[in-house]
Amino acid sequence: MKRGMLVVCALLMYASVAVAAPKSYQVTGPVLEVKDDLIIVQKGSEKWEIARDKDTKITGELKVGSKVTVYYTMKAVSAEGKADPKAKADTKADAKTDTKKKK
């Protein structure tokens, strides 16, 4: 019984860690431009600008015109919460009702 519970707990912990990892993506195409902090890749008719930093692992040579595959994840830089518009409307309606009751 204890062994079964340990297995279930281990599986749940593994699943929660696996879900927490951000999804990774890739883009492949010719390099249009290379800078210390940026790689621009042509994919079809679109130009993909992908940021890079000192931790970006580079294998092979990155140069304009060469074909490259860039692996990346999406990372939020900032997030701003907005109030629910319906909640604002309800608050205004409640305020109008309260003033009518007071009269």
JOGIVEN-V312691 format. One record per residue. N is the residue number from 0. SS is DSSP state (alpha for helix, beta for strand, coil for the rest). PHI is phi in whole degrees, 0 to 359 (none if undefined). Layout:
BEGIN
n=N ss=SS phi=PHI
n=N ss=SS phi=PHI
END
This chain:
BEGIN
n=0 ss=coil phi=none
n=1 ss=alpha phi=296
n=2 ss=alpha phi=297
n=3 ss=alpha phi=298
n=4 ss=alpha phi=294
n=5 ss=alpha phi=296
n=6 ss=alpha phi=295
n=7 ss=alpha phi=297
n=8 ss=alpha phi=297
n=9 ss=alpha phi=297
n=10 ss=alpha phi=295
n=11 ss=alpha phi=296
n=12 ss=alpha phi=295
n=13 ss=alpha phi=297
n=14 ss=alpha phi=296
n=15 ss=alpha phi=292
n=16 ss=alpha phi=289
n=17 ss=alpha phi=295
n=18 ss=alpha phi=287
n=19 ss=alpha phi=287
n=20 ss=coil phi=289
n=21 ss=coil phi=291
n=22 ss=coil phi=288
n=23 ss=beta phi=253
n=24 ss=beta phi=229
n=25 ss=beta phi=213
n=26 ss=beta phi=223
n=27 ss=beta phi=235
n=28 ss=beta phi=169
n=29 ss=beta phi=286
n=30 ss=beta phi=281
n=31 ss=beta phi=264
n=32 ss=beta phi=202
n=33 ss=beta phi=230
n=34 ss=beta phi=231
n=35 ss=coil phi=299
n=36 ss=coil phi=241
n=37 ss=beta phi=204
n=38 ss=beta phi=233
n=39 ss=beta phi=250
n=40 ss=beta phi=240
n=41 ss=beta phi=270
n=42 ss=beta phi=232
n=43 ss=coil phi=65
n=44 ss=coil phi=264
n=45 ss=beta phi=259
n=46 ss=beta phi=255
n=47 ss=beta phi=261
n=48 ss=beta phi=260
n=49 ss=beta phi=240
n=50 ss=beta phi=288
n=51 ss=coil phi=219
n=52 ss=coil phi=219
n=53 ss=coil phi=296
n=54 ss=coil phi=272
n=55 ss=coil phi=290
n=56 ss=coil phi=276
n=57 ss=coil phi=247
n=58 ss=coil phi=243
n=59 ss=coil phi=79
n=60 ss=coil phi=249
n=61 ss=coil phi=265
n=62 ss=coil phi=213
n=63 ss=coil phi=303
n=64 ss=coil phi=96
n=65 ss=coil phi=282
n=66 ss=beta phi=278
n=67 ss=beta phi=220
n=68 ss=beta phi=243
n=69 ss=beta phi=251
n=70 ss=beta phi=259
n=71 ss=beta phi=213
n=72 ss=beta phi=236
n=73 ss=coil phi=269
n=74 ss=coil phi=230
n=75 ss=coil phi=287
n=76 ss=coil phi=268
n=77 ss=coil phi=203
n=78 ss=coil phi=216
n=79 ss=coil phi=231
n=80 ss=coil phi=278
n=81 ss=coil phi=244
n=82 ss=coil phi=290
n=83 ss=coil phi=290
n=84 ss=alpha phi=300
n=85 ss=alpha phi=293
n=86 ss=alpha phi=296
n=87 ss=alpha phi=296
n=88 ss=alpha phi=297
n=89 ss=alpha phi=297
n=90 ss=alpha phi=295
n=91 ss=alpha phi=294
n=92 ss=alpha phi=295
n=93 ss=alpha phi=295
n=94 ss=alpha phi=295
n=95 ss=alpha phi=295
n=96 ss=alpha phi=295
n=97 ss=alpha phi=296
n=98 ss=alpha phi=291
n=99 ss=alpha phi=292
n=100 ss=alpha phi=292
n=101 ss=alpha phi=288
n=102 ss=coil phi=285
END
